[in-house]
Amino acid sequence: MSAPIRTTRPSKSDLDAVLKALEFAAEHHLEDGSVQVRKGTTVPYLSHLMIVAGFVWESGGDTNQAVAGVLHDTLEDTAVTRELLTEVFGVDVATLVVECSDGADGQPRDNNSWRCRKQKYIDNIATKSDRAKLVTAADKAHNGSAIVADVRSLGDNVWTRFNATPNDILWYYDEVLTGVIDALAGTPVLARLKSAVDDLRDLVRTRAEAMPIEMEACPRCGGSGVPLVYGFPTPETLQAAQGANFAFGGCMPSPFDARCSNCGHEWTQTSPQASYAPRADG
């Protein structure tokens, strides 16, 4: 999918369709009867949906894709059903929302289920239509950039909003980027998502360098573990690796954040300190 060029001016019916979706979303995205807000903030959740629809239109998406951008979280976060979406917005919009949904099948949404849900979401990207990939990229581009902006302005405590470590969050966004990159080549939304992933990588690396690292013993042989570093190493990391303070895991982040110095076994640490291990570099 190359960046599409819009050849006709949007009609009032196009705008009316998105406004109808925003009104529907505002009616259903509630928390105990109050307006739903962005996680850990007082920002109305509707702002995210408006931005996602804008990113979709910015990259040449059609009206149904923009409507799906507004409604992409209704199946996950509200009592809305696919049947209701189909009735109100049609089969195409409902299908796009289903394709973009994460954990809409009744899976628990906590720190114990996070990686399983996200891995399933990543695995399903390959089966998505290119139209759904555009909506997905718009959603993740805004979410990722919002995390970066909040960490930079509010500090490290922002990470505690999530059911995952900073390393895991980087892994997830990087995998989503990989899943949509071919379909969305040349689109503004892909550039936005790539920028968000690059910024997340910088934040995670900076955090890792600033925090102490407490390594668990190897679960296979009991040997000493060293943190894994992914990506292109900085000169400082190369020097640290020579002193056996780090080990290189390859170009792309993986679920593992430790390697045994004795037997070479790789594993994901279970202690809270695991989130301090560097997972991407350069």
Residue, then its C-alpha position, 0 to 999 in steps of 0.5 A: m500500500s503506497a500513500p494514497i492521494r485523495t482526488t475528491r473533496p470529502s462530502k458533508s456525509d463523510l463528516d456526518a459519518v465521523l461525527k455520528a461515530l464520535e457521538f456514539a463513542a461518547e455515549h458508550h465510553l463511560e466509567d461508572g457513568s462518568v466520562q472515560v479518561r486516558k489512563g492515568t490522566t484527566v484527558p477525555y478518552l474521546s481525544h484519542l479517538m478523534i486523533v486516530a480518525g485524523f491520522v487515518w484521514e491524513s494517510g488517505g483512509d476512507t470514511n469507513q476507516a475513519v469511523a472505525g478509528v473512532l470506534h476501534d476500542t468499543l468492543e474492548d472497553t464498552a458493552v457494545t457488541r459487533e451486532l450493534l456496530t453492524e446495525v448502526f454503522g454497517v458490516d464494513v465498519a464492524t469488520l474493521v473494528v473487530e480486526c483492530s480489537d485486542g482482548a475483545d474475546g473475554q480474556p482477562r486484562d491484567n499484568n498476568s495476561w498482558r504478554c499473551r494478549k499482545q502476542k496474540y494481537i501481533d500474530n493476528i496482524a498478518t491476517k488483517s486487511d491493509r485497511a485495518k492495518l492503517v487503523t491499527a497504525a494510527d491507534k498505536a502511533h498516537n498511543g506510543s507518542a503519548i507515552v513518550a510525551d508523558v514520560r518526558s514531561l511527567g517522569d518515570n512514574v508514567w510507566t506504572r500506569f501499564n500492566a507491563t514493563p517498559n521493555d515489554i511496551l517497547w517490544y510490543y510497539d516494535e512488533v506492531l511496526t514490523g507487522v504493518i510496515d510493508a502495507l503502509a510504506g510511504t504513509p504519514v501514519l507509518a512515519r509517525l509510528k516509526s518515530a514513536v518506536d524510536d523515541l520509546r527505544d531511546l527512553v528505555r535505553t536511557r532508563a536502563e543506563a540510569m537504573p541499577i540492574e539486579m540479575e536473577a540466577c539462571p533458571r537452568c543451571g544457576g549460573s550468573g545472568v547478564p542483561l541482553v541488549y538489542g539493536f545497534p550498540t552505542p560505544e558505551t555499551l560495546q565497552a560494557a559488553q567487553g567487561a561482561n556487563f551486557a550481552f548482545g541479543g541481536c537487532m530486534p527486541s525479543p521477550f528475553d532480557a537475560r542470558c546465562s554467562n555459564c550455559g548461554h540459556e536466555w530467559t525473561q526475568t520475573s523480578p521487578q528489577a527486570s524492567y531495568a535491563p536494557r532491551a534496545d540500543g542505538 
